[in-house]
């Protein structure tokens, strides 16, 4: 099964602090956007890669689920791995209202 979503956050090639920061920023900005699905891609494990970002990013997403920011979360089946998530977003915002989202 090929995973698909409305948006993609590619963390491949980033170090862990930047990966966590990118996910945190996406979660924060989702408050100003309509609900949407997102695929978060991470680097796949290699014999020399050590710990991947799967567990740290996964822990962050579990906390976001507890806070109600993320409604659904599951690992993706694509090589390399990552997560498929459904963001709660702001159901009162429509796509055309996105120009009011604070700049990055």
ZAVEX-207080 format. One record per residue (C-alpha): residue in one letter; chain; x, y, z. Coordinates in steps of 0.1 Angstrom, whole numbers, plus 2048, in hexadecimal, padded with zeros to 3 digits. Example, Ala and Ser with C-alpha at 12.3 -4.5 7.8 and 13.67 -1.06 7.14 Angstrom:
2
<aa: A	ch: A	u: 87B	v: 7D3	w: 84E> .
<aa: S	ch: A	u: 889	v: 7F5	w: 847> .
// end
This chain:
104
<aa: X	ch: A	u: 800	v: 800	w: 800> .
<aa: X	ch: A	u: 80E	v: 822	w: 7F6> .
<aa: X	ch: A	u: 809	v: 83C	w: 811> .
<aa: X	ch: A	u: 7FB	v: 85E	w: 806> .
<aa: X	ch: A	u: 7F2	v: 87E	w: 817> .
<aa: X	ch: A	u: 7E9	v: 8A2	w: 80F> .
<aa: X	ch: A	u: 80C	v: 8AF	w: 81A> .
<aa: X	ch: A	u: 82E	v: 8A1	w: 820> .
<aa: X	ch: A	u: 849	v: 8AB	w: 839> .
<aa: X	ch: A	u: 86B	v: 89D	w: 82E> .
<aa: X	ch: A	u: 884	v: 89B	w: 84A> .
<aa: X	ch: A	u: 89D	v: 886	w: 837> .
<aa: X	ch: A	u: 8C0	v: 893	w: 83B> .
<aa: X	ch: A	u: 8B8	v: 8A8	w: 85A> .
<aa: X	ch: A	u: 8C8	v: 8A3	w: 87C> .
<aa: X	ch: A	u: 8B2	v: 89B	w: 899> .
<aa: X	ch: A	u: 8AE	v: 8BE	w: 8A8> .
<aa: X	ch: A	u: 8A4	v: 8CC	w: 885> .
<aa: X	ch: A	u: 88C	v: 8AE	w: 880> .
<aa: X	ch: A	u: 87B	v: 8B4	w: 8A1> .
<aa: X	ch: A	u: 87A	v: 8DA	w: 89B> .
<aa: X	ch: A	u: 869	v: 8D4	w: 879> .
<aa: X	ch: A	u: 84F	v: 8BE	w: 888> .
<aa: X	ch: A	u: 848	v: 8D6	w: 8A5> .
<aa: X	ch: A	u: 845	v: 8F3	w: 88C> .
<aa: X	ch: A	u: 82C	v: 8DF	w: 876> .
<aa: X	ch: A	u: 817	v: 8D6	w: 895> .
<aa: X	ch: A	u: 817	v: 8FA	w: 8A1> .
<aa: X	ch: A	u: 80D	v: 908	w: 87F> .
<aa: X	ch: A	u: 7F2	v: 8EE	w: 87B> .
<aa: X	ch: A	u: 7DD	v: 902	w: 893> .
<aa: X	ch: A	u: 7D8	v: 91C	w: 878> .
<aa: X	ch: A	u: 7D0	v: 903	w: 85C> .
<aa: X	ch: A	u: 7B3	v: 8EC	w: 853> .
<aa: X	ch: A	u: 7B6	v: 8C8	w: 85D> .
<aa: X	ch: A	u: 7CD	v: 8B4	w: 846> .
<aa: X	ch: A	u: 7E1	v: 895	w: 842> .
<aa: X	ch: A	u: 807	v: 895	w: 841> .
<aa: X	ch: A	u: 822	v: 87C	w: 83A> .
<aa: X	ch: A	u: 842	v: 881	w: 84E> .
<aa: X	ch: A	u: 860	v: 871	w: 83D> .
<aa: X	ch: A	u: 880	v: 868	w: 850> .
<aa: X	ch: A	u: 8A1	v: 858	w: 846> .
<aa: X	ch: A	u: 8A1	v: 833	w: 845> .
<aa: X	ch: A	u: 8B8	v: 820	w: 85C> .
<aa: X	ch: A	u: 8DA	v: 815	w: 84F> .
<aa: X	ch: A	u: 8F5	v: 7FF	w: 860> .
<aa: X	ch: A	u: 907	v: 81E	w: 86B> .
<aa: X	ch: A	u: 8EB	v: 837	w: 871> .
<aa: X	ch: A	u: 8E6	v: 830	w: 896> .
<aa: X	ch: A	u: 8C4	v: 83A	w: 8A4> .
<aa: X	ch: A	u: 8AC	v: 846	w: 88A> .
<aa: X	ch: A	u: 893	v: 863	w: 88F> .
<aa: X	ch: A	u: 876	v: 84A	w: 890> .
<aa: X	ch: A	u: 874	v: 847	w: 8B6> .
<aa: X	ch: A	u: 87A	v: 86C	w: 8BF> .
<aa: X	ch: A	u: 862	v: 879	w: 8A5> .
<aa: X	ch: A	u: 849	v: 85E	w: 8AF> .
<aa: X	ch: A	u: 84B	v: 869	w: 8D3> .
<aa: X	ch: A	u: 844	v: 88C	w: 8C9> .
<aa: X	ch: A	u: 826	v: 881	w: 8B4> .
<aa: X	ch: A	u: 818	v: 86D	w: 8D2> .
<aa: X	ch: A	u: 81A	v: 88C	w: 8E7> .
<aa: X	ch: A	u: 808	v: 8A0	w: 8CC> .
<aa: X	ch: A	u: 7ED	v: 885	w: 8CB> .
<aa: X	ch: A	u: 7E8	v: 888	w: 8F1> .
<aa: X	ch: A	u: 7E5	v: 8AE	w: 8EC> .
<aa: X	ch: A	u: 7CB	v: 8AA	w: 8D0> .
<aa: X	ch: A	u: 7E1	v: 8BA	w: 8B5> .
<aa: X	ch: A	u: 7E5	v: 899	w: 8A2> .
<aa: X	ch: A	u: 7C5	v: 884	w: 89E> .
<aa: X	ch: A	u: 7D5	v: 865	w: 88D> .
<aa: X	ch: A	u: 7F8	v: 858	w: 889> .
<aa: X	ch: A	u: 807	v: 838	w: 87A> .
<aa: X	ch: A	u: 828	v: 82D	w: 86C> .
<aa: X	ch: A	u: 82A	v: 82E	w: 846> .
<aa: X	ch: A	u: 833	v: 810	w: 831> .
<aa: X	ch: A	u: 84A	v: 822	w: 819> .
<aa: X	ch: A	u: 86F	v: 819	w: 819> .
<aa: X	ch: A	u: 881	v: 831	w: 831> .
<aa: X	ch: A	u: 864	v: 834	w: 847> .
<aa: X	ch: A	u: 852	v: 850	w: 859> .
<aa: X	ch: A	u: 82F	v: 857	w: 863> .
<aa: X	ch: A	u: 80D	v: 85F	w: 855> .
<aa: X	ch: A	u: 7FA	v: 877	w: 86B> .
<aa: X	ch: A	u: 7D9	v: 889	w: 86B> .
<aa: X	ch: A	u: 7DB	v: 8AC	w: 87A> .
<aa: X	ch: A	u: 7BE	v: 8BA	w: 88D> .
<aa: X	ch: A	u: 7C4	v: 8DC	w: 87F> .
<aa: X	ch: A	u: 7AA	v: 8F7	w: 882> .
<aa: X	ch: A	u: 789	v: 8EC	w: 873> .
<aa: X	ch: A	u: 77D	v: 910	w: 871> .
<aa: X	ch: A	u: 799	v: 919	w: 858> .
<aa: X	ch: A	u: 794	v: 913	w: 833> .
<aa: X	ch: A	u: 7B0	v: 90E	w: 81A> .
<aa: X	ch: A	u: 7AD	v: 931	w: 80B> .
<aa: X	ch: A	u: 7B2	v: 93F	w: 82E> .
<aa: X	ch: A	u: 7D5	v: 931	w: 830> .
<aa: X	ch: A	u: 7E4	v: 952	w: 825> .
<aa: X	ch: A	u: 7DE	v: 95D	w: 849> .
<aa: X	ch: A	u: 7F6	v: 943	w: 856> .
<aa: X	ch: A	u: 814	v: 953	w: 867> .
<aa: X	ch: A	u: 834	v: 951	w: 851> .
<aa: X	ch: A	u: 84E	v: 937	w: 857> .
// end
